[in-house]
Amino acid sequence: MQLLVTRPQPQADDWVHTLREHGVPAHALPLITIVAEPADVAASAWSTLATCTMAMFVSPNAVAHFFAQRPPSMPWPPQVWAGSTGPGTSAALRDAGVPAVAIVEPPPAAAQFDSESLWSQLADRPWAGQRVLVVRGDGGRDWLAERLRAEQAVVDFVSVYRRTVPQLDAEQNVRLQTALAEPARTWWLFSSSQAVSHLLQLTPQATWAHAQAWATHPRIAQTLQAQGFGHVHPVAPPLDAVVAAWVRSLQSAAVSDQRP
């Protein structure tokens, strides 16, 4: 049995390392390659950051590429909130030096870590006339921006990276072909619908009726089901939830093996 982690690098290797520490036979198969946008894009946003009420970050990659262009010795403006969609992004913000008291994030018990859950922490705040910067990759959902604009906030976007189809190396190609040949022995872990799209581009002749996948959000699960994945199950985004799901899957497989 193997679990394929499809997150971009370096998050994929970080997850694999920790999952293996918990006894999960995980392997990295990144299905999104992150490419930085020109440095002047983020540098310009840094120059006006102090005029914002909040900068909202959609992912750890958004944090990494934005802070890579931080002017030397410039601290995080203490009056600016840092919006986060979940624990991974919040951890990246803290690692980048953003004070914990400045981070606004979904509650720990949120059913999902996404813009909707973040909005539950923002909806009661006064937004009329306030500037908000959304730091993201190319494209993405505008749901939160629409909510803020409905409250008369001024919302700007800065795209600090692009997501592209990966160029798999020889080892990754072998892992992919093994997964296609032995679907009953492989679980896919998806944290992005775009990773699903890239997988289909890499394997145009593949069939997925017997594939097993975990999806960290209902939208990802819907994408997988629409593409013909035969076994799609929800899993909460935190790593400990993935470990627990793995243990349950092994227990379920053991029971099935014991049936006559």
C-alpha positions as CSV (number, residue, x, y, z in Angstrom):
1,M,0.0,0.0,0.0
2,Q,1.1,3.5,-0.7
3,L,-0.2,7.1,-0.2
4,L,0.6,9.6,-2.9
5,V,0.9,13.2,-1.7
6,T,0.1,15.5,-4.6
7,R,0.8,18.8,-3.0
8,P,3.4,21.2,-4.6
9,Q,7.0,21.1,-3.4
10,P,8.3,21.7,-0.8
11,Q,5.1,21.0,1.0
12,A,4.9,17.5,-0.5
13,D,8.2,16.4,0.9
14,D,7.4,18.0,4.3
15,W,4.1,16.0,4.4
16,V,5.8,12.8,3.3
17,H,8.5,13.1,6.0
18,T,5.9,13.6,8.8
19,L,3.5,10.9,7.5
20,R,6.4,8.4,7.4
21,E,7.2,9.3,11.0
22,H,3.6,8.1,11.8
23,G,4.0,4.9,9.9
24,V,2.3,5.9,6.7
25,P,4.1,4.7,3.5
26,A,3.7,8.0,1.8
27,H,5.5,9.2,-1.4
28,A,5.6,12.6,-3.0
29,L,4.0,12.9,-6.4
30,P,3.6,16.7,-6.8
31,L,1.0,17.5,-9.4
32,I,1.4,21.2,-9.3
33,T,4.6,23.1,-10.0
34,I,4.9,26.6,-8.5
35,V,6.6,29.3,-10.6
36,A,7.3,32.7,-9.0
37,E,6.1,35.8,-10.7
38,P,8.5,38.7,-11.3
39,A,9.9,40.1,-8.1
40,D,8.5,43.6,-8.8
41,V,4.9,42.4,-8.5
42,A,5.2,41.6,-4.8
43,A,7.7,44.5,-4.2
44,S,5.0,46.9,-5.3
45,A,2.4,45.4,-3.0
46,W,4.8,45.6,0.0
47,S,5.2,49.4,-0.6
48,T,1.5,49.9,0.1
49,L,0.9,47.1,2.6
50,A,0.8,49.5,5.6
51,T,-2.3,51.3,4.1
52,C,-4.3,48.0,4.2
53,T,-6.6,46.8,6.9
54,M,-5.9,43.2,6.0
55,A,-3.7,41.1,3.6
56,M,-5.3,37.8,3.0
57,F,-3.2,34.8,2.0
58,V,-4.7,31.9,0.1
59,S,-2.0,29.3,0.8
60,P,1.5,28.7,2.2
61,N,2.9,29.3,-1.3
62,A,1.3,32.7,-1.3
63,V,3.1,33.5,2.0
64,A,6.4,32.2,0.8
65,H,6.5,34.1,-2.5
66,F,5.2,37.3,-1.0
67,F,7.7,37.3,1.8
68,A,10.5,36.4,-0.5
69,Q,10.3,39.9,-1.8
70,R,9.9,41.7,1.5
71,P,12.1,44.8,1.7
72,P,15.2,44.3,3.9
73,S,14.5,44.9,7.6
74,M,10.8,45.8,7.0
75,P,8.6,44.3,9.8
76,W,5.0,43.3,9.4
77,P,2.9,46.5,9.9
78,P,1.4,45.9,13.4
79,Q,-2.0,47.5,12.4
80,V,-2.5,45.1,9.4
81,W,-4.3,41.8,9.9
82,A,-3.1,38.8,8.1
83,G,-6.0,36.6,6.8
84,S,-5.4,32.9,6.5
85,T,-7.5,30.1,5.1
86,G,-6.1,27.4,7.4
87,P,-3.4,26.0,9.7
88,G,-0.8,25.5,7.0
89,T,-1.0,29.1,5.9
90,S,-1.1,30.4,9.4
91,A,2.1,28.4,10.3
92,A,3.8,29.9,7.2
93,L,2.8,33.4,8.3
94,R,4.2,32.8,11.8
95,D,7.4,31.4,10.4
96,A,7.7,34.5,8.2
97,G,7.5,36.7,11.3
98,V,3.9,37.8,11.4
99,P,2.8,38.1,15.0
100,A,0.2,35.5,16.1
101,V,-2.1,38.3,17.3
102,A,-2.3,39.7,13.8
103,I,-3.4,36.4,12.2
104,V,-7.1,35.9,11.5
105,E,-8.0,32.3,10.6
106,P,-10.9,29.9,10.7
107,P,-11.6,28.4,14.1
108,P,-9.8,25.2,14.9
109,A,-13.0,23.2,14.8
110,A,-14.1,24.5,11.4
111,A,-15.7,21.9,9.2
112,Q,-13.5,23.2,6.3
113,F,-10.5,25.4,6.0
114,D,-11.4,27.8,3.2
115,S,-12.6,31.3,2.4
116,E,-16.1,30.7,3.7
117,S,-14.7,29.6,7.1
118,L,-12.4,32.6,7.2
119,W,-15.3,34.9,6.4
120,S,-17.1,33.7,9.6
121,Q,-14.3,35.4,11.5
122,L,-14.5,38.6,9.4
123,A,-18.2,39.2,8.7
124,D,-18.9,41.2,11.9
125,R,-16.0,43.7,11.4
126,P,-16.5,47.1,9.7
127,W,-15.2,47.0,6.1
128,A,-16.7,50.0,4.5
129,G,-13.8,52.0,2.9
130,Q,-11.1,49.6,4.2
131,R,-8.4,48.3,1.9
132,V,-7.8,44.6,1.6
133,L,-5.0,42.9,-0.4
134,V,-5.5,39.3,-1.5
135,V,-2.2,37.5,-2.1
136,R,-2.6,34.4,-4.3
137,G,-1.5,32.5,-7.4
138,D,-2.7,33.1,-10.9
139,G,-6.5,32.9,-11.0
140,G,-8.4,31.4,-8.0
141,R,-11.7,32.0,-6.4
142,D,-13.1,35.5,-5.8
143,W,-15.7,34.5,-3.3
144,L,-14.1,36.3,-0.3
145,A,-13.4,39.4,-2.4
146,E,-17.0,39.5,-3.4
147,R,-18.1,39.3,0.2
148,L,-15.8,42.1,1.2
149,R,-16.8,44.3,-1.8
150,A,-20.4,43.8,-0.8
151,E,-19.5,45.4,2.5
152,Q,-17.9,48.3,0.6
153,A,-14.3,47.3,1.1
154,V,-11.7,48.2,-1.5
155,V,-10.1,44.9,-2.6
156,D,-6.9,44.5,-4.7
157,F,-5.2,41.3,-5.8
158,V,-1.5,40.4,-6.2
159,S,-0.5,37.2,-7.9
160,V,2.9,36.2,-6.7
161,Y,3.1,32.7,-8.4
162,R,1.8,30.6,-11.2
163,R,0.7,27.0,-11.1
164,T,1.8,24.8,-14.0
165,V,1.7,21.1,-15.0
166,P,4.7,19.3,-13.5
167,Q,7.5,17.7,-15.5
168,L,7.8,14.3,-13.8
169,D,11.2,12.8,-13.3
170,A,12.0,9.1,-14.0
171,E,11.2,8.1,-10.4
172,Q,8.0,10.0,-10.3
173,N,6.9,8.5,-13.6
174,V,7.5,5.0,-12.3
175,R,5.5,5.8,-9.2
176,L,2.7,7.1,-11.4
177,Q,2.6,4.1,-13.6
178,T,2.6,1.8,-10.6
179,A,-0.3,3.6,-9.2
180,L,-2.2,3.3,-12.5
181,A,-1.4,-0.5,-12.7
182,E,-2.3,-1.2,-9.0
183,P,-5.2,1.1,-8.0
184,A,-6.2,-1.2,-5.1
185,R,-2.8,-0.6,-3.5
186,T,-2.7,3.2,-3.9
187,W,-4.5,6.0,-2.2
188,W,-4.3,9.5,-3.7
189,L,-4.3,12.6,-1.4
190,F,-5.7,15.7,-3.1
191,S,-5.7,19.2,-1.6
192,S,-6.4,21.0,-4.9
193,S,-8.8,20.5,-7.8
194,Q,-6.1,21.8,-10.1
195,A,-3.9,18.9,-9.1
196,V,-6.7,16.6,-10.3
197,S,-6.8,18.5,-13.6
198,H,-3.0,18.2,-14.0
199,L,-3.1,14.4,-13.3
200,L,-5.7,14.0,-16.1
201,Q,-3.5,16.0,-18.5
202,L,-0.5,13.7,-17.6
203,T,-2.5,10.5,-18.1
204,P,-5.0,11.1,-20.9
205,Q,-5.6,7.4,-21.6
206,A,-6.1,6.4,-17.9
207,T,-9.3,5.1,-16.4
208,W,-10.2,5.9,-12.8
209,A,-13.1,3.6,-11.9
210,H,-11.0,1.6,-9.4
211,A,-8.9,4.6,-8.1
212,Q,-9.0,5.5,-4.4
213,A,-8.7,9.1,-3.4
214,W,-9.0,11.3,-0.3
215,A,-10.2,14.9,-0.9
216,T,-9.6,17.6,1.7
217,H,-12.6,19.7,0.5
218,P,-16.0,18.9,-0.9
219,R,-15.2,20.9,-4.1
220,I,-12.2,18.6,-4.7
221,A,-14.3,15.5,-4.0
222,Q,-16.9,16.7,-6.6
223,T,-14.1,17.2,-9.2
224,L,-12.8,13.7,-8.6
225,Q,-16.2,12.1,-8.9
226,A,-17.0,14.1,-12.0
227,Q,-13.8,12.7,-13.5
228,G,-14.8,9.1,-12.8
229,F,-12.8,8.3,-9.6
230,G,-14.5,5.2,-8.2
231,H,-13.7,5.7,-4.5
232,V,-13.6,9.2,-3.2
233,H,-13.7,9.9,0.5
234,P,-13.5,13.2,2.5
235,V,-10.6,13.8,4.9
236,A,-10.0,16.8,7.0
237,P,-6.9,18.8,6.0
238,P,-4.8,18.5,9.1
239,L,-2.1,15.9,9.0
240,D,-3.3,14.0,12.0
241,A,-6.7,13.5,10.2
242,V,-4.9,11.9,7.3
243,V,-3.0,9.6,9.6
244,A,-6.3,8.5,11.2
245,A,-7.8,8.0,7.8
246,W,-4.9,5.8,6.8
247,V,-5.3,3.6,9.9
248,R,-9.0,3.2,9.3
249,S,-8.4,2.2,5.7
250,L,-5.9,-0.5,6.8
251,Q,-8.4,-1.8,9.4
252,S,-11.1,-1.9,6.8
253,A,-8.8,-3.7,4.4
254,A,-7.9,-6.3,7.1
255,V,-11.6,-6.9,7.8
256,S,-12.3,-7.4,4.1
257,D,-9.4,-9.9,3.8
258,Q,-10.8,-12.0,6.6
259,R,-14.2,-12.4,5.0
260,P,-14.9,-15.7,3.3
